[in-house]
Amino acid sequence: MILEITAVITTLAVVLGIRKLLTPADKISPIAKAVLITGCDTGFGHELAQRLHRLGFVVFAACLDSQGEGALQLTDAQSESGGGASGRLHVIQMDVTKEDQVTDAVQTVYSLLPESTGLWAVVNNAGISTFGDVEFCGLEVYQRVANVNLWGAIRVCKAFLPLLRKTQGRIVNVTSVLGRQASMGRSCYVATKHALEGFTQCLRYEMRNWGVQVVIVEPGNFIGATGIFTQDKIDKIAEEMWSHMSDEVKESYGEDLFQSRVKRMRYFTRIGDTDTRPVIDALTDAVTDETPRVRYEPKTLYWRIRTFVMTILPHRVGNYFYHTS
């Protein structure tokens, strides 16, 4: 009897899921709504800021360096659109690892929000990455990545939740295809994305009573599009990693195996998608869908299949196909 009930529930869930995917979502109006996006210097955040600005939102583009090239490009884009300094796109300084900068950003948003406009969404996009086996990476490397990817996102959520509760807005957290599965040599990054997944799901349950939606956007491999890893950066990380490894680890693993890990990272970067539009579309939907999904997954068929295998099927199946070496 239990098996029959489970089968019925599963079938209904699949049917409703397919129906939802095929039915165009109703969209909210951007009028009198503001969105804050972290990590707008480059990549997804930079493009999303411009997309939402074009749609009519007030956009707070938080940059690690508000005087850097990416920030100045956003300022120029605002000027070219005829908005001027009093327009709808505001570049603000925010290093998500610095409590004082996040606090200052909250005050800046308060001061720049038009009287009739509320903060509709916060998109936690800021992130960094690295690579290396567990014994190759010092604890300070784990801490550096976690300070941005995990603690930075939590810090921003806590700082802006009072504004979002007032508007019954939403939080959009950018995780990763590696947030629900693992990859050899990526533990520094994977650990933070798994943790952000758990945090986001807990926050979703807590915010139900407030009417605040909490959404995950889980991109596939877009390393080639974001520039988070270049071949030069991979070489620099590898050189620094090798120089800091103990003699015992170097001797145990050997330079050939170490170089094979570096080669693997170069390959992973080369095969990454170079078109960011699927991610920007998903982030836009997460902000604008009247009833957002719990999770958006802009990823290729390969990563969709791999995610299914690694998260649904028995572990030995995933290990056989994806972790044989």
C-alpha positions in Angstrom: 0.0 0.0 0.0 2.8 2.4 0.9 4.5 1.7 -2.4 1.3 2.5 -4.3 0.8 5.8 -2.5 4.4 6.7 -3.1 4.0 5.9 -6.8 0.9 8.1 -7.1 2.5 11.0 -5.3 5.6 10.7 -7.5 3.5 10.6 -10.6 1.6 13.7 -9.6 4.8 15.6 -8.7 6.2 14.8 -12.1 3.0 15.8 -14.0 2.7 19.0 -12.0 6.4 19.8 -12.5 6.2 19.3 -16.3 3.0 21.4 -16.4 4.7 24.2 -14.5 7.8 24.1 -16.8 5.6 24.3 -19.9 3.2 27.0 -18.6 4.6 30.6 -19.0 5.0 32.2 -15.6 3.1 35.4 -14.7 5.5 38.3 -14.2 5.6 41.0 -11.6 5.7 44.6 -12.6 9.1 46.3 -12.1 7.5 49.6 -11.2 8.5 50.8 -7.7 10.7 47.8 -7.1 14.4 47.7 -6.4 16.9 44.8 -6.6 20.3 44.6 -5.0 22.9 42.3 -6.7 26.2 41.4 -5.3 29.3 40.7 -7.3 28.6 43.1 -10.2 32.1 43.8 -11.2 32.1 41.1 -13.8 30.2 38.0 -14.9 26.6 37.1 -14.0 26.1 40.1 -11.6 27.4 42.6 -14.2 25.1 41.3 -16.9 22.1 40.9 -14.6 22.3 44.5 -13.4 22.1 45.7 -16.9 19.2 43.3 -17.8 17.1 44.3 -14.8 17.8 48.0 -15.4 16.6 47.7 -18.9 13.4 46.0 -17.6 12.7 49.0 -15.5 13.9 48.0 -12.0 15.8 50.2 -9.7 19.1 48.4 -9.4 21.8 48.5 -6.7 24.9 47.0 -8.3 27.2 46.1 -5.4 30.8 45.9 -6.6 34.0 44.7 -4.8 35.6 47.8 -6.3 33.1 50.6 -7.0 35.8 52.5 -8.9 37.0 49.5 -10.9 36.5 48.8 -14.6 33.3 46.8 -14.3 31.7 49.4 -12.0 32.6 52.2 -14.3 31.1 50.3 -17.2 27.8 50.1 -15.3 28.0 53.8 -14.5 28.6 54.5 -18.2 25.7 52.3 -19.2 23.4 54.2 -16.8 24.5 57.6 -18.3 24.1 56.3 -21.9 20.5 55.3 -21.1 19.8 58.9 -20.2 19.4 58.1 -16.5 22.1 60.3 -15.2 23.2 60.3 -11.6 19.6 60.3 -10.4 18.6 57.3 -12.5 17.7 53.8 -11.6 21.1 52.1 -11.6 23.3 52.7 -8.6 26.8 51.3 -8.2 27.6 50.8 -4.6 30.7 49.6 -2.8 30.4 46.2 -1.1 33.0 43.6 -0.1 30.7 40.9 1.3 33.4 39.7 3.7 33.5 43.1 5.4 30.7 43.8 8.0 31.2 47.5 7.9 30.8 47.7 4.1 27.6 45.6 4.1 26.2 47.8 6.9 27.1 50.9 4.9 25.5 49.4 1.8 22.2 48.9 3.7 22.3 52.6 4.7 23.1 53.6 1.1 20.1 51.6 -0.2 17.9 53.2 2.5 19.0 56.6 1.4 18.7 56.1 -2.3 15.4 54.2 -2.4 12.7 56.4 -3.8 9.9 57.0 -1.3 7.4 54.8 -3.2 9.9 52.1 -4.0 10.7 49.0 -1.8 13.5 46.6 -2.0 12.0 43.7 -3.9 14.9 41.3 -4.2 18.5 40.6 -3.1 20.6 38.4 -5.5 23.6 36.8 -3.7 25.8 36.3 -6.7 29.3 37.2 -5.4 31.6 34.2 -5.4 35.1 33.0 -5.8 36.6 29.6 -6.6 39.8 27.6 -6.5 40.9 24.0 -7.0 43.2 21.4 -5.4 43.0 18.1 -3.5 42.3 18.4 0.2 45.9 17.8 1.1 47.1 20.4 -1.4 45.1 23.3 0.1 45.9 25.0 3.3 43.1 25.8 5.8 43.4 29.5 4.9 42.3 28.7 1.3 39.2 27.0 2.6 38.5 30.0 4.9 39.1 32.5 2.1 36.6 30.8 -0.3 34.0 30.3 2.5 34.3 34.0 3.6 32.9 35.0 0.2 30.7 32.2 -0.9 29.1 31.2 2.4 29.6 33.8 5.2 29.3 36.7 2.7 25.9 35.4 1.4 24.7 34.9 5.0 25.9 38.3 6.0 24.1 40.0 3.1 20.9 38.0 3.8 20.8 39.0 7.4 21.5 42.6 6.7 18.7 43.1 4.1 16.0 40.8 5.5 14.3 43.6 7.4 13.8 45.5 4.1 12.6 42.4 2.3 10.1 41.5 5.1 8.4 44.8 4.6 7.9 44.3 0.9 7.4 40.5 1.0 10.2 40.3 -1.5 12.6 37.6 -2.2 16.2 36.4 -1.9 17.9 34.7 -4.8 21.0 32.7 -3.9 23.4 31.6 -6.7 24.7 28.1 -5.8 26.3 25.8 -8.3 25.9 22.5 -10.1 28.5 21.4 -7.5 26.2 22.4 -4.6 24.5 19.0 -4.6 27.3 16.8 -5.9 31.0 16.5 -5.5 34.0 16.7 -7.8 37.6 15.6 -7.2 39.9 18.5 -6.4 37.2 21.0 -5.8 36.5 20.6 -2.1 37.3 24.2 -1.1 34.5 25.4 -3.5 32.1 22.5 -3.2 32.0 22.7 0.6 30.8 26.3 0.4 28.1 25.6 -2.2 26.8 22.6 -0.3 26.6 24.8 2.8 24.8 27.6 1.0 22.3 25.1 -0.3 21.5 24.0 3.2 21.3 27.6 4.5 19.0 28.6 1.7 16.6 25.8 2.3 16.5 26.5 6.0 15.9 30.2 5.3 13.1 29.3 2.8 11.1 27.5 5.6 11.7 30.3 8.1 10.5 33.1 5.7 7.2 31.4 4.8 5.4 33.2 7.6 6.7 36.5 6.3 5.8 36.0 2.7 9.4 36.2 1.6 10.4 33.8 -1.2 13.8 32.2 -1.1 15.1 30.9 -4.4 18.1 28.9 -5.6 19.7 29.4 -9.0 22.0 26.5 -9.7 24.1 27.1 -12.8 26.0 24.4 -14.6 29.6 24.8 -15.8 29.9 28.4 -17.0 33.5 28.9 -15.9 34.5 29.7 -19.5 31.9 32.5 -19.6 32.5 34.2 -16.3 36.3 34.4 -16.4 36.5 33.1 -12.8 39.3 30.9 -14.0 41.7 31.7 -16.8 44.6 29.6 -17.9 47.0 32.1 -16.4 45.0 32.1 -13.1 45.1 28.3 -13.0 48.8 28.3 -13.5 49.3 30.9 -10.7 47.1 28.9 -8.3 49.0 25.7 -9.1 52.4 27.4 -8.6 51.4 28.8 -5.3 49.8 25.5 -4.2 52.9 23.5 -5.0 55.2 25.9 -3.2 53.1 25.7 0.0 52.7 21.9 0.1 54.7 20.0 2.6 57.6 17.8 1.4 55.7 14.7 2.7 52.6 15.5 0.6 54.7 16.3 -2.5 56.6 13.0 -2.1 53.4 11.0 -1.4 51.4 12.3 -4.3 54.2 13.1 -6.8 54.4 15.9 -9.3 52.9 13.8 -12.1 49.6 13.4 -10.2 49.7 17.0 -9.1 50.1 18.1 -12.7 47.2 15.8 -13.8 45.0 17.7 -11.4 46.0 21.0 -12.9 45.4 19.6 -16.4 42.0 18.4 -15.3 41.1 21.9 -14.1 42.3 23.4 -17.4 40.0 20.9 -19.3 37.0 21.7 -17.0 37.5 25.4 -17.8 37.8 24.8 -21.6 34.6 22.8 -21.8 32.5 25.3 -19.9 29.6 27.1 -21.6 30.6 30.4 -23.0 27.1 31.8 -23.4 25.8 33.3 -20.2 22.3 33.9 -21.4 20.7 30.8 -19.8 22.0 31.9 -16.4 20.9 35.6 -16.9 17.5 34.4 -18.1 17.1 32.1 -15.0 18.2 34.9 -12.6 15.8 37.3 -14.3 13.0 34.7 -13.9 13.9 34.2 -10.3 13.4 37.9 -9.7 10.4 38.5 -11.9 8.3 35.3 -11.8 5.2 36.0 -9.7 5.4 32.6 -8.2 9.1 31.6 -8.4 10.3 28.1 -8.5 12.3 26.7 -5.5 15.2 26.1 -7.9 16.2 27.2 -11.4 18.8 25.0 -13.2 20.4 26.7 -16.2 22.6 23.9 -17.3 23.3 21.7 -20.3 21.8 18.2 -20.8 25.0 16.6 -19.6 24.8 18.4 -16.3 21.1 17.7 -15.9 21.7 14.0 -16.4 24.7 14.0 -14.1 22.8 15.9 -11.4 20.0 13.3 -11.6 22.4 10.4 -11.4 24.4 11.9 -8.5 21.4 13.0 -6.4 18.7 10.4 -7.1 20.3 7.1 -8.1 22.4 5.0 -5.7 25.9 6.4 -5.1 27.6 3.4 -6.7 26.0 4.3 -10.0 27.3 7.9 -9.9 30.7 6.7 -8.7 30.9 4.3 -11.6 30.1 6.9 -14.3 31.7 10.0 -12.9 34.3 9.2 -10.3 36.4 6.3 -11.6 39.7 8.2 -11.6 
